[in-house]
Structures are given as C-alpha cells and as structure tokens.
Amino acid sequence: MNLKSIEESQVALAFSSKNYSMWYLDELVNIMDSKTKYGQTVIPTFYDVDPSEVRNKKESFEEAFAKHESNYKDAVD
C-alpha cells in the first residue's frame, strides 16, 4: 500500500502476527501518522499473537522493534 492510499483512507487495519517484516513497521508508522494528522480510525488486529507481545515488545517483536528504532533513530531525535 502506498502512502497516498493510507492518507486517503478513513479507516486503517493494523495487522500484527508473528510473521511480519520491517515493511510492517514502516506501514504502521505511516498509519499512526495519518491517525494523528487526519483523525483516521485505526483498528488493531492480532493474528496468532497475544496483543501483550506487541505492546511489551516480547518474542519476535523485541528484535524487530529494536532494529526499527535503530534504523530511524536520527529521524526521531
């Protein structure tokens, strides 16, 4: 999905599963930016994963979030 499609949507589904990629985190950042800028409704959806694993950055999410934060550290500072 491209950024324009995300921005023009009124509702976004944010899927989380144990098998996702860095692309997912990039898309999630875009979705959350659109929520802030445009008041978009975001519906989190969890497949074969406990929401607390994502929230608390456990299991496979811990490494993925660390890599993502490292890749974008300068953009956040």
C-alpha positions in Angstrom: 0.0 0.0 0.0 1.4 3.4 -0.8 1.3 6.5 1.5 -1.4 8.2 -0.5 -3.7 5.3 -0.1 -3.1 5.3 3.7 -3.7 9.0 3.9 -6.9 8.9 1.9 -8.4 6.1 3.9 -10.9 6.8 6.7 -10.1 3.5 8.5 -6.9 1.5 8.7 -6.4 -2.0 9.9 -3.1 -2.6 11.6 -2.4 -6.3 11.4 0.1 -7.9 13.8 1.3 -11.5 13.5 4.4 -13.5 14.4 5.4 -13.5 10.7 5.8 -9.9 9.7 8.6 -7.8 8.3 10.2 -4.4 8.7 7.8 -3.3 6.0 5.0 -3.8 8.5 6.6 -1.4 11.0 7.1 1.2 8.3 3.5 0.9 7.3 2.4 1.1 10.9 4.3 4.4 11.3 2.5 5.8 8.3 -0.8 4.6 9.6 -0.2 6.2 13.0 0.9 9.5 11.4 -2.3 9.5 9.4 -4.3 8.9 12.5 -2.6 12.0 14.1 -2.8 14.2 11.1 -6.3 13.3 9.7 -8.1 11.7 12.6 -8.2 8.3 10.9 -9.6 5.4 12.8 -7.1 2.6 13.4 -8.3 -0.9 14.2 -5.6 -3.1 15.6 -5.9 -6.8 14.6 -3.9 -9.6 16.0 -3.4 -12.9 14.3 -1.8 -15.8 16.2 -0.2 -13.4 18.6 -1.1 -12.1 22.0 -1.5 -8.3 22.0 0.7 -8.0 25.0 3.6 -9.4 23.0 3.4 -6.4 20.7 2.7 -3.9 23.4 5.6 -5.2 25.6 7.9 -5.9 22.6 8.3 -9.6 23.5 9.2 -12.6 21.4 10.0 -11.7 17.8 8.7 -8.2 18.3 11.5 -7.3 20.6 14.2 -7.7 17.9 12.1 -6.1 15.1 11.3 -3.0 17.2 14.9 -2.6 18.2 16.0 -2.8 14.5 13.3 -0.3 13.5 14.3 2.1 16.3 17.9 1.8 15.3 17.2 2.5 11.6 15.2 5.6 12.4 16.9 6.9 15.5 18.1 10.1 13.7 14.6 10.8 12.4 13.2 10.7 16.0 15.9 12.8 17.7 
